[in-house]
Amino acid sequence: MSDRIDFNDEDSNRSANPTFDSVLANRLNRRGLLLGGVSAAVLTACGGGSGGGGVGFPILPPAPAPAPAPAPAPGPAPGPVEKLLGFGAVAKSLADSVVIPVGYSASVIYALGDPLSGTTPAYANDGTDTDFENRGGDHHDGMEWFGLGADGKRSDSSIDRGLLAVNHEATTDETLASFFLHANGGTTTLPRPAAEVDKEVAVHGIAVLEVRKDGAGKWSYVQDSAFNHRVTPLTEIDIAGPAKGDALMKTKYSPTGVKTRGTLNNCGTGKTPWGTFLTGEENWVNYFTRAAGDDTARGNDKSVTSLKRYGRTAGTASRHGWESAGADDKYQRWNISKTGASTDGTDDYRNEMNGMGFVVEFDPYNKSKLGVKRTALGRYAHESIAFSKPVVGQKVACYMGDDARNEYFYKFVSDAVWSEADANPVDPLATGAKYLDQGTLYVARFDADGAGTWQELSLSNPAVAGFAGYSFANLADVVVNARLAADAVGATKMDRPEWCATNPANGEVYLTLTNNSNRRIEPASSSQLAPDPANPRVYTDMKGATAQSGNPNGHILRMADAGGNPASTSFRWDVYAFGAESGANADTVNLSKLTGDQDFSSPDGLVFSRSTGICWIQTDDGAYTDVTNCMMLAALPGQVGDGAKKTLTYQRADSTQYTVDTMIGKQPTADTLKRFLVGPSGCELTGLCETPDGKAIFVNIQHPGESTKQANLADPSKYTSQWPSNAGYGAGKRPRSATIVITKDDGGRVGS
């Protein structure tokens, strides 16, 4: 986050869905004093510093170790016993560098502009570079590891050679132009030059690149690997699932509605049980423009309802003005106004936006195969995709968040049951079709006292079929307009659902809720929400002299499907941890009683290690970046229900009380949660994957120096970051998003 407009903070849910008002109605009029004695309307965070420590609910410790094995025969003395989270906690930092614990090493291996072919020249990093279709893209985000054996084929056990599939989400911009990419900072007025737009389009999408470890233990990417390739917003993509061939998908590019071009604003990722790469399209809506008179041009039909629900009201400008670069089709696709005379949209791009907002599947080992948009998983601002633990004979579920204020959390359950033969298939994308094209999409409704239900999104659900707000034609209409279907069934509005991950120890699903500036004790508009059990905090957090209201610091939720069955339509939930500064009021804000070694704000990236079981938590924060840069923490979490109920009491302006019951996990201790890494200035920590032995992890540093002003491009001393050039990587001083690799100096597993 930065001072500039935050395109990652969409706010277009105006549904009247309940936020537990009915559950809590019996509590709303009780009178009394506000917890902590703070002011009438909100709970206020105390202090703004990083000091202080808290006490409170202890968290469930790691699972007990198995019974000791029989004593070994006499021989050499055993080495030291591994202790997870045995490293010294990293202190908060405002330094323009990557800070990691003593005993660890980190190095940059792949950055914006790095050549991915043997003939592409090195990156000059001065705005003169071209050929970005063969270079590393920008804003490195989610990432997955795919092992390569000595024979150049898939190897799930390889620990020294593999492919990284990396999302390239966006660009750093202030006014239209992605100014670090252009020699003079780019054009800040319309029309945009085609050469600038072509460069900006090409740095979006994904990259697949080969990485290797040499005999000395040094990791690097292989510039001339035959596996290296980019996918950009211009790459042809197949459409699969219920929306394939539907009228909603028909465009001038694909009159039959079976293909589209590219993938956009790729954020979180997933790795399927059958070994393919999934990428989520997040804030794609902002790249499109609509003319002021487009509602009338469309006859105010139901497409107008859909467009407004997804944040494109008539007259809305696009993020970069790519549509202004010329008459070529590749520019005009960004204008989604009705300009043609056809009744079905095959002579313009009125339906183009319906082709964005999906989970896209790729076979990273085969670049000749087109990616596939899995429309059955729904269309919204996708973050990561977490799978249930595959069990033979059980259906497969995947969990997904919609990252915008007041949006929802979803689950898709396959019709097919898991077969072990599908773990290493001959045709991985065909296996993807088996599990991801036919099934049922659900959305979560969180009830009080830790209960919840999954609401089916299909025309079989009367609430969807009879929804007064939008008339769904078929299942394709439901999945393309999943937000409207979720409105229909009364899904719970959440505090920006971001990444989710499955705990390999018990199958429970964790979800980061980054923040929500729309929470209020007494909502004053349709966009504002009262607190509820799953999103229970409303308070003011001071950043210097600036008051940040709502839920500025976010929290991490966890869920367990009933009976451990991913097809269950009920679940239990609690809050694993609440983000807060350690000095904040422990009764009203710092409910997890975090200490200075483990406090955090705005959790975003979330990945469980398959090797160690560590839960890695990454932040994308703007709430107290005056105290510390964004960070990554390591956690050994417990399980749903290991804590207790907590009642929060808020006092309204008329002195009546509003109370909310929530469920809080046990307090993290110094042995179960601590800070592992702090990034350079202005960055976001995001994306993490590891080698199968857990001895190398790959982490992405996104948009260092994001708050640099475009007017200061000519003066590197005014950049808010010069990383990674100040760490000795690459030419020039312009900051670059990059992937780093972290290893332990003694050769042990990362996080021990």
N, C-alpha and C positions, 0 to 999 in steps of 0.2 A: 504494500500500500504506500501511497505517497500523497503529497499535497495536490497533485493533479487529479483530474476526474478519474474516479475508480470504476472502470468498465467491468470489474468483477463484482460489483455490488448492485446487480439488477434488482428492481423492486416493482413487480407488476402483478402481484396477487391481490386482487380486490374481492375475492370470494368471501362469503359470509360464513365460512366454516367455523365450527366451534373450536375454542381453545380451552376446553374443559369448564366453560362457564356452567354447564348443566351439572357437571360432577361436583362443582364447588359452590353451587348456589346456596347451599345451607350454611356456608361460611361467610358470605360476602358482607353481611350486615352486623357482624359481631364488632363490638366497640372495644377500644383499648389503646395502648401505646405502641408505637412502631418499635420493632426490635432495634436495639442499639441506640435509641433515642435520637435518631436522625430526623431530618426535616419531613414535612408533610407528604410530599408526593413521591419521593424516591428514597432508596437506600443509598448512602454515599460511601464510597471507598475512603478509608482513612489513610492519609499520607500518600506520597508519590515516590518514595525511595525504594531501594532494593534491599534494605537491611531488614533485620527482624526474623524471627522464626515462630512457628506455631506449634500447638499441640492439639490433639484431638483423635478422631477415629483412626485406629491403626488399620492398615490394609491387610488383606489376606496374604500371608507369606507364600513364597513359591511352594509348589507341590513338594511333599517330603521326598528326600532321596530314597532310592530303593535300598533294601537291606544290603549290608556290605557283603561282597563276595568272599569266598574262603581266602585265607592268607596265601599269598603266592609263595612259591619255593624260594629259598634264599637266592639272592642275586643282587644286581645293582640297586641302589636306593632309588625309590620312585621319585619322579619330578614333583614340583609343587602342584597342589590341588587347585583346579580352576574354580574361581569364584566369579559368578556373573555379577556385573556391576561393581567389580572390584576396583575400578579405576577411580582416581580422584576427580570429584566434580569440577567442571570448568566454571570459572566465575563469569558473571555478566561482562560484556565488553562492548565498547563503541569503536574499537580499532578497525581499520580497513584491512582486515586479514581473516583467515580461517583459524580459529583457536580450537585446539583439541587437547585431550589429556596428555600428560607426561607418559611416555612409553608408547606413543602412537606416532605414525607418520602419515602425511597426506600429500598428494601431488595432483596437479591438473593433468588430465589426459585427453580432453576433447572440449573445444570451445567454439563459440560462434565464429563462422567463417573458415574453420579448418577444412582443408581440401579432402574430399572423399574419393578422389581418383588420382591415379599416378601422374596425370598430365595437368591437373589444376594447380596453379602456382600457390605459394604460401600466402597467407592472409596478411595484407598490408595494414589493415585496421586504421585506415585514414579516410574512408569513404569512397575510395576509387575502385574497390573490388567489385567484380561481377561474377557471373556463372554460379549463382547461389543454388541452382538445381544440383550442383555437385559439391556443395560446401555444407558445413554444419549450419543448422538453422538457429533461430534465436529463442530466448526464454526457455531453456531446458527445463522440462517439468517431469512428469511421471516417466518411469523407466523400468524395464525388465531384462533379466539375464537369460540367455539361451545358450547352453553349452555346445561346444564343438569338439569332436574327437580328432585324433590325428588323421583320420581318413576324410575330414572335412564334412562329416555328417553329424546329425543331432546326437549329442551325448549328454545325458542328464547327470553324469558323474564327473564331467570335466571340471577341473578347478584352475586351469591355467590358460584356457583358450575358450572364447565364447563370443556371442553377439550381444551387443547392447541395442535394444530397441528403445529409442528416446523420443518423447514428445517435444515438439517445439511450439509452444503455446502462442506467443504473441511477440510484440516488439515494445521497446521503450519509446514513448512519444509524448509530446506535450500539446502540440496543435497540429493535427492531421499527420504530419510526417514522422517517420521513424528516424529521428535525426542523427543517431549515431551511425546509421548506414550510409549517409550521404556526405559528400565532401564539404558542402556548404551548409549542412543541416537540413536540407530539403525545403520543399515549397509548402508554405503554410496557408495558402489560399487556393481556391478552386479556379480553374481546373488543375488537377495534378498532372505532372509530366509522366508519360507512359514509362520512361526508363526508371523513374523512382518507384512507380507502382509495381512494375515487374519485379524489382528487387525485393520490395516489401512482401509481396505475395509469396515469393519463393522461399523466404525464411520461415514461413509457417508450415505446419504439417508434422511429419515424423522423419526420423533417420534410423537406419539400421547400419551398424558399423561393427567390424571385427576388432576385438581387443585381445592382447596376449600378455603373458608374463614371461620375461626372459629368465635365463639361468641365474641371474643375480637377484631375482625377485622383483624387478622393475616392470610395471605395467605401462603399456602404451597402446594406442590404436594403430591399426594397419592401414596406411593411406591407400594402398593399391589393391586391397582385398576385393575379390570378385563378389563378396556378399554385400559390400557397401552400397547403399542406395538411399535416395530421398523419395518421400511422397509429399506432394505439395497440394495446395488448393486447386491445381489444374490437372492433377492425375485422375484418370478415369477410375470410377469405383462402381461396383455392382450394388444393387439394392436387393435385399432378400427379406423374407418374412411377410407379414400380412399386408404391408404397404406396397410391395412389389407390383408394378403395373397398375396401381390404383390411380384414379383421376387426380388425386391430390399431388401425385409425383410427376405429372406430365409437364414438360417444359419444351422450349424451343430446342434445347440440346438433346433431350430424350423424349420425343413425342409419345413413346409407349410407356414411359415412367418406370423403366427397369434399370437405368443407370443415372449417375450424376458425376459431377467433377469434384474430386478432392475431399479433404477433411480439414477442419478449421478449428482454431482455438483449442488445441488438444491439451488436456490437463492431466487428469488421473489415468491410470492404466490398470490392466489386469492380465494375469497369465492363466490360461485355461488349463483344466486338468488333462487336456489332450495336447498341450504344448504349443498353442498359438498365442499371439499378442493381441490384446484388446486395448483400444484407445478411446477415451471419452471426449466428445465434442462439447465444450463448455460454453463460453460466452460468445458464440457465433452470431447471435442476433445483432450485435452492434456493428457488424460489417456491412449491413444492408441499409438502403434508404428507401423511403416511400414518399411520393409526391403529396402535396397538401390536399389535392382533390381526389385522392385515390379511393376514399370511402365511397364517394359518389360514382366514380368510374366503375366500381365493383357492384354498384346497385345496392350498397349497404347489405350485402348478403352475409352468410354466416362466416365467410372467410375473414371479414372485418373483426368479428368477435375473436377468432383465433389469433389474428395478428396482434390485437390489443393485449390479449392474455399473455402473449410471448414478447411483449415490450416494443412492438413496432406500430405506434400510432401514426396516422397520416401526418406527413410533414416532418417526420423524424429524419435527421441527418445521419449519415454513416460515420463510423469511427475514423476512417482514413480518406474518404472521398475517392475510392478506387473507381467508382462508376464514372468519374469525370475524365478519365484518362484517354478516352477516344470512343469511336463507334464500333470497334472490334467487339465481337461477342464476349470475349473473356473479360471485358470491362463492364459491359451492359448487364451481365448477369447479377451484378451487385445492386441493380435497381429493380425492386420487386413490385413496382407499380404496374397496374394493368394498362399496357400501352397498345396491345394488339386487338384485333377485331374478333378473334376466335372465341368460342364459348368454353373451350377446354384448356386454354393456356398454352397451346402448342406453338404459338407465334410470339411469345414473350417470356418473361421470367417472373410472372406473378406468383408462381408456385415454387420458385427456386428455394426459398427459405425452408420449405417443407422437407428438403433433402438434407438439411443440416440438423444436428442435435441428437445424434445417435451414438451408439457404441459401434465401432468399426473393428472388424477382425482381419488380421493379416497373418500369413505364414512367413515368419521372419527368415526362414531358410530358403525360400523360393520367391525371388523378386519378380519373376515372370507372372505370378498369380496376382490378379486384381484383389484389392481389399474388398470387404463385404460389409455393408451397413446392415446390422441386425435390428430391424425395425420392431420386432416383437418386444424388445426391451424398453421401448418407449422413447419419446422425444422430449428432451428437456436439457437443462444445463448440466450435462454429465460430468461427474468427477471420476473417482476410481470405481472398479468393479471387483467385488470380493465374492469368492465362491464358497459354498458350503463344502465341508469335507466330503469328498466322493466316497460313497459306500455302495458296494455292489448290491443291486436290487432296489436302491433308493433313487428317487428323483434328484436332479441336480438343481440347486438354487443359486442365484447370484443376486447381490445386494448393491444398490446404487443410490447416491444422493443427488439432489437437484440443488446446485449451489447458487442460490439467490435468497434474499431475505423473504421469510414467510413461506418458503417452499417446502417440499415433501421428501420423504424417504421411501424408496421402492424396493420390491423384491420380484424377481421373475423365477418361476418354477417350471422346469421342463416337463413335457409330456413323457419323454423317454426316461427310463431308469438307467442308472450307471452300469456300464459293462467294463470290466478291467481290460478287455481287448481294445478299448478305445483310448487307452492311456498313451499308446504309441502307434497311431494309425498311419496307413499308407497315404491317405488323402485327408490331411488335418482340417481343411476348410469344409469338406463334406461332413466330417464329424461335428464341426461347428454348426452346420445346418441342422443336424440331428437334435442337438441339445438347445440351440438358441433360436430356431425359427418356429417351433411349435411348443406352446406352453401357455402359462397364465401369468399375467402381470398383476401385481398387487401394490397397494400403497398402505403405509403404516398409520394407524390411529393409536396414540398413546393415551391410556387411561390412568386414573389415579392409582396410587399404592402399588405401582410397579407392574400393572397388567397392560396388555396391548393386543390389538387384533390387526390382521392383514385383510384389507378390503379389496375384493376382486374388481379389476377394471376390465369389464367386458359387457356386452349387451345382455348377457345372462343375469347381470345384476340389475334389478329394477331401478335402483337409484341412478345408474348410468343410462339405461334405456329411456327412462322417463324424465331426465334432467331438463329443467325448464330453461337453463341458461344456454344450452347448445344442443342441437339435434344431431346425434351421431348416426351416420349412415351405415356403418359397418365396423368391423374390428380394425381395419386400416385407419379409419377416422379416429377411433379410440386411442390407438398407440401414437399416431401423429399428434394428437391433441391430448396427450396423457395428463397434462396439467388440468385441463378442463374436466376430464374424467375423475381426477383426484378431487377436484372441487366438489363434484357431484356426490361423492361418497363420504364427504366430511372428514377428509384426512387432516392430520394435525400439522398446523403451520409451525415450521421449525426455524431455529436460529442459524440459517445458512448451512445446510447439510453438505459437507465436503467429502473427504476421503473416508472409506470404510475398509476394514480388514478383518479377517477371520483368525481367531486365536487357534493355532494348530493343536494346543493342548486339550481344548474342550469344545471347539467348534463355535464358541460364542462370537458374535459380530460386534465390532467396535466402530463408532461413528464420530467423526469430529464435527462439532458445531462451532464454526469459527467466531461468529459474533452476530449481533443484530441491533442496529441502532433504532429499530422500530418498537422495541418493548417499552411500555409505559404503564404506570399504575392506573391512570385514567386516560385511555386512548382518546386522542382528539381528532383522529381521522381514520378512514377505512384502511390505511396502510399500517396503522399502529395496533399493537396487540398487548393485552394484559399478560402477565406471567402465568404459566401453567406448570403442571408437574414435571414435564420433560424439559421445559425451558423456564425455570422458576425464578431467575434473578432479574431484578430491575434495580439499577443503582447508577451513581455518577462516579466516573473515574477521572480524576484531574490529570491532564498532561500539561504540566506547567500551569499556565493560566487558562487553559482551554478545558471546558467541561465536556466529557464524553458520556452520553447517556444511553440507556438501554441495557444491553448486555455486551459491553465493549471487549471483554476478555474471553468469552466463549467457554465451552466445556466439551467433555468427551463422554458420550453415551455408550452403553453396551447392552446387548440384547441376546436372549436365548430362546430359540424356537421351542415350543412345547414338546417335551419328550425327545429332544434332540433330533426331531424330524424336520428337515428343511421344507417339507410340503405342508407343515402345520399352518393353520390360519390364526394361531394365537401365540403369544410370546410373553416373557418376563423381561423387565428392563430396570436399569438403574444408571446413575451418573458415576462413571469411574472417577473422574476428577474435574474440578472447576478451575479454569484459568484465573489467576489473580496474582497481584504482587504480594510478596510475603508480608508486607506491612499493612495490608488492607484488613479491615475489620473481619475477624474470624467468625463472627456470628451472622454476618449479613452478606459478605462478599467472598472472602477467602474460606469458603466452606470446607475445602479439603485440607485447610491448614498447612499450605505449602510453605516450605522454608526457603531461604535465599539460595540454596543449592539446587532447587527444583521448581521455583516459581516460573510461570510462563503465561503468555497471552496469545490468543487467536490461534489455536491448534488447527492445522490444515493437513499436511501430509501424514499418513499413518500406515506403517508397514510392520508386520510381524516377521521376524527371522525364522526361517524353517530349520535353521541349524541350532540356534540357542534358545529360541522361544521369546527373545527380547522383543518388546513392542517399541518401535522407534516412532517418536512423535516429533513432527516438524512444524514450525510456526511461520505464519504470514501475517505479521503484526504491524499495526500502526498505533496501537493504544499506548504503549510505553517504550517506543523506540528512542525516547529521550534518555532512557535508562540503559538500554541494551539493544544491540542488533538482534535480528531474528536468530533462532537457535534450533537445536535438535537435542532431544532428551531420550534416555533409555529407561524403560519401565519393565518391571516384572509384575504384571497385574494379577489380581485374584479372579473372582468369578461373580456373576450376577447374584446379588443377595447377600454379599459378605459384609454389608454395612447395616444401615438403619434408616428409618424414616426421619425426615427433618421437616419441621413446619416453619415456613417463613411468613412473617406477618408484616403487612404494609399498611400504612395509614393514609387514607384519602384526605382530600382537602376539606371534606365535610366532617372529618374526625371518625368516620366509620372505618372499619378494618377490612382488609382484603387478605385472606390467608391462603397459602399454597402449600400443600404437602408434596414433598419430593423424596426420592430414594437416593441416598448417597453411599457410595462404596467406602470401604474402610480407608483411613488416612494413609497415604503413601509415607513410607519411612525412608531414611537415608539409604537403606539397602534395597529399596524397591523402586525408587524413582530418583534420577539425578541427571543434571545437565551434562551432555557429552560434547557438544560443539556449539560454537557461536560463529556466525558468518560475517562477511565483510559488510561495509556500510551500504544501507539501502536495499539489501538483498532479501529474498525469500528463500528459505530452505525447503526443498521439495524433491520428491523422487528418490527412491532408494531400492537397490537390489544387491544381491550378494552372490558370491561363489558358493557351491553346495556345501563346502566345508566351513563356511562362516568366517574364513580368514581374510577375506577382502570384501569390503562393501563399497558400492559406488553411490555417490550422492550428488545431487544437482544444486548448484548455486544459481538462482535465477535473478535477473535484473539488478546486479549491483549498481549503485549509483543512479538508481531510478529517479531520484528527485533532482538530478542535474537539470538546470534550465537550458533550453535550446539556445538561448542567446549567448550562453557561455561556452559553446562548443569549441571556439577557437582558443580558449585558455584552459589547458588541462589542470592548472592549479585550482580552478573553480569546479572541477568535477567532484561530485560528492563521493566518488570511488574511482580508483585507478586499478582495481583488481580485475584480472589476474596478472597484468603486466608488472605490478609492484611486487608480485611473488615470483618474478622471473620467467613468466610464460608469455611468449609471443611478442609481436611488434606493436608499436604505438602505445598510447596511454588511455584510449577510450575503453571504458569498462565493457566486459563481455560475460554473458552467461556461460557457464562451463560445468563440466562433469569432473568430479575429483574421485580418486580412489584412496581409501583409508585402510591401513594395515597396522597390525601390532608388531612392535619392534622385536619381541621375543618369538614371533611366529605363531602366537596363539590366536584364538578366535576373538573377533572384534566385539567389544562389550564386556570382556572379562577383566 
